[in-house]
Amino acid sequence: MPNETEARGFALYVGLDESSALAAGTSLTEVVNALRAKLAELTPGTETYAAVALSPKGIGGRNIDVVRAALRDPRVTDGDEVDDDEPQGILVDVPRRKVFADGVSANLTFKEFELLNYLIDHQGETISRRELVELVWDDEDETAVNERTIDVHIRRLRAKIAGYEDIIRTVRGGGYRFDKHPDVTVEDYQI
């Protein structure tokens, strides 16, 4: 620690959602109260402040990453969050093959990213399920892939970008389409 500074406290980020706490037989409130009680036991008179990090349901990502991004941890360095200067909404980082929803990694699978990227590359065009099967899944894939597989992957992709699901349009009888959208930024740079 530099000589001209002094430690005045600390932040402890806890990646724990309410359903996981309930499965362990507790709640977020009980966890916070237990931590406060332990601090009071260790150092009487300690002041505490608790904040809950909220995110859209189904956004994906690790709980701890969501908490750190939501509470604006200034030391986020693991590469899964974007800086506050970055646009909010959906950021598609093509070279790194990552997608961020409001600054938090959506943790897309390889195929989910391929689907989204293919739709973006063909912006404004309706792409049939058959075409997506043929172009995103190659002949070397040993899994049984059919047009319903595309629907399942699109549904999971939409769940991971909750709040921005409408960037992937369903065209009845036609397939899927990506239209230019103000909440979507695509970074496709070469080094």
Secondary structure, DSSP 4 states (H G I P E B T S, - for coil): --TT-------------HHHHHHTT--HHHHHHHHHHHHHHHSTT-----------TT--S-HHHHHHHHTT-TT--SSSB--TTSPSSEEEETTTTEEEETTEE----HHHHHHHHHHHHTTT--B-HHHHHHHHS-TT--S---HHHHHHHHHHHHHHTTT-GGGEEEETTTEEEE---TTEEEE----
